């Protein structure tokens, strides 16, 4: 990041600070409309609900008219003794590590292939047909998560599903009900997410790689740098910021997962093998009508998400930048 | 009920039925207090102390034998119907009949899938309809309606003379009013009757020379015969409906041990799942799992796929509610001849006869207490509760109403409806219903548990222990309102 210049261009007319601060109707209007309104909206529709949720998490509110009773941290104590919640939290943490890792590694590899993966002679370019691959791999991203969930439920179906059918063609049909088997269900759902989102991160990385100055890449090549080394040791450090942003986004997806889980394993899977906090929260609030407890889950999820974002963003930051 | 077009997030018809009742009861408990419900469950009859605050007075018309509510012939009547799985034609037909009785009345029958968004403002504005069908995913808070006195008591309705002679009360299936009784008073008239049974193809049974099962041993014999032909006995949707088999197991246990078994379960007693008949029922299911009678792959699919496997001949029988024929319309082969048989007996010496059924009523109709034409609303219900209209409903929807003996021998060509009707008639007073799953929201947890059990990952004893600890947790949790179960 370059520091922002604060110098006034020498040719521009010099103004005193007092003149800048003069209150005129148009300035007031400007601040009210550009600062006041958004701030008001932000407070009303973001800050206030969050504050409410935190408050409700300390009560036994059931989502009905009756006034909630303040019960301190009892909801939180209850959550951390609830095996289903702990299972959900564990699953979320597993996904939080696994999903960004898999997606970023694959997306980066694909992005490299379509940008600098081509012939090492002549101009730097991607593999043959790079444009086509780039376009096609973006397709899954435009499919809504709900549809992806439904499609993959069919693919994983033990009765003539595409996966078991394909394995059957090579004589390997294991007869596994992928989404119903506690050993595979979470992986199966995770792979659907990877398929869905991979294209987006690839496009993100492609754009980032294009912004890497061509001279640097060419210089590295002239110095005898191979494609693998070029991508890992030259390009990757230069797009670090994009990678960390991608990691945060994917981390948030992994901590949410509601749509995928709800569609593919509606009750949190056999033996709660695919339970995640968001789905359990939904059940607690809207089926069991325990809004206080559900709010506590929401607060825990929010804290985990923030912690993840902070760690990733600080972890990727380097002193020399 | 057509699931594919239903916008509800609940997956199976059983869940929908359960959720509506759970909401109903949960809100009733919160609104009117638990005592109200305990009294409610104690049954009707004690309406002497009723001061008529929520009642509907007689109308401006002259009260007579033919017009028990004093309906004014000139006043319009406004009815709102939930346009769900049963459509709205049956109500329009009832409206036509109402017009025949009161030619000067302007009858307006409208329908919607959004009961709550459409009607809540009308209640707040003081112009609610005269009668409405509080059903579907977006139904109104029934408990709040009752608690706030927004809906009228229907005791006058069931005491009134039926269009066919006798009182309406006497024309109903025993126990069918229970779901609409609060604090001993009737507020909702549940119009549709649901029987939980084991469903199968009579044609298949005739072709294979199997007899319809009465006991669990019969079921297992058929399972063995089916296995020999490469067919599974039971299909199952492990993702969202494996607890249909929980219903089967508990119903078998209740038929074996009597209604006390059900009461212990509904009271969440510490030894509810240690009762002999429950042990026997879970062991019976385990035998079927071990014998490989459950269709493989069930753990990974939903009820829709499982039911499609069943009607296309990959499995023999399926425990479900009587909505199943309507739900499978369009997939079931023409000549399938779907029929239901009552829950099998664990032994021939059970406490309840082989004919006993698990049955309950749904689709609650309310008359708002502020209705402009309350008597008209009651009268409309009286029309709906006539034999003619009940038959019309059954004909249109292949579902029984709460009116007994209204389905003709041929059941309008529906073998499933005919068998449902036979089961209801044969059962008589021998009906029961299991409440704790819906009362305490155990649906999702029983699904994931039963999928483990039916996959063979849990033994029957482990499954029972887990069920017991599930209800123990509910019982010991003071933050959950408990509903009383009458002696």
HADDOCK unambig.tbl for C-alpha pairs under 7 A between the chains (distance, minus, plus):
assign (segid A and resid 157 and name CA) (segid B and resid 300 and name CA) 6.42 0.50 0.50
assign (segid A and resid 157 and name CA) (segid B and resid 301 and name CA) 6.55 0.50 0.50
assign (segid A and resid 158 and name CA) (segid B and resid 297 and name CA) 5.12 0.50 0.50
assign (segid A and resid 158 and name CA) (segid B and resid 300 and name CA) 6.65 0.50 0.50
assign (segid A and resid 159 and name CA) (segid B and resid 297 and name CA) 6.96 0.50 0.50
assign (segid A and resid 176 and name CA) (segid B and resid 297 and name CA) 6.69 0.50 0.50
assign (segid A and resid 177 and name CA) (segid B and resid 297 and name CA) 4.94 0.50 0.50
assign (segid A and resid 177 and name CA) (segid B and resid 299 and name CA) 6.10 0.50 0.50
assign (segid A and resid 177 and name CA) (segid B and resid 300 and name CA) 4.56 0.50 0.50
assign (segid A and resid 178 and name CA) (segid B and resid 300 and name CA) 6.13 0.50 0.50
assign (segid A and resid 179 and name CA) (segid B and resid 300 and name CA) 4.76 0.50 0.50
assign (segid A and resid 180 and name CA) (segid B and resid 238 and name CA) 6.91 0.50 0.50
assign (segid A and resid 180 and name CA) (segid B and resid 239 and name CA) 6.83 0.50 0.50
assign (segid A and resid 180 and name CA) (segid B and resid 299 and name CA) 4.30 0.50 0.50
assign (segid A and resid 180 and name CA) (segid B and resid 300 and name CA) 3.85 0.50 0.50
assign (segid A and resid 181 and name CA) (segid B and resid 299 and name CA) 6.91 0.50 0.50
assign (segid A and resid 265 and name CA) (segid B and resid 239 and name CA) 5.77 0.50 0.50
assign (segid A and resid 266 and name CA) (segid B and resid 239 and name CA) 6.41 0.50 0.50
assign (segid A and resid 266 and name CA) (segid B and resid 240 and name CA) 6.35 0.50 0.50
assign (segid A and resid 267 and name CA) (segid B and resid 239 and name CA) 6.86 0.50 0.50
assign (segid A and resid 267 and name CA) (segid B and resid 240 and name CA) 6.43 0.50 0.50
assign (segid A and resid 267 and name CA) (segid B and resid 444 and name CA) 5.28 0.50 0.50
assign (segid A and resid 267 and name CA) (segid B and resid 448 and name CA) 6.64 0.50 0.50
assign (segid A and resid 269 and name CA) (segid B and resid 239 and name CA) 6.59 0.50 0.50
assign (segid A and resid 269 and name CA) (segid B and resid 448 and name CA) 6.08 0.50 0.50
assign (segid A and resid 270 and name CA) (segid B and resid 448 and name CA) 4.66 0.50 0.50
assign (segid A and resid 270 and name CA) (segid B and resid 449 and name CA) 6.89 0.50 0.50
assign (segid A and resid 270 and name CA) (segid B and resid 451 and name CA) 5.71 0.50 0.50
assign (segid A and resid 270 and name CA) (segid B and resid 452 and name CA) 5.83 0.50 0.50
assign (segid A and resid 271 and name CA) (segid B and resid 448 and name CA) 5.17 0.50 0.50
assign (segid A and resid 271 and name CA) (segid B and resid 449 and name CA) 5.87 0.50 0.50
assign (segid A and resid 271 and name CA) (segid B and resid 452 and name CA) 6.09 0.50 0.50
assign (segid A and resid 272 and name CA) (segid B and resid 448 and name CA) 6.30 0.50 0.50
assign (segid A and resid 287 and name CA) (segid B and resid 441 and name CA) 6.66 0.50 0.50
assign (segid A and resid 288 and name CA) (segid B and resid 441 and name CA) 5.85 0.50 0.50
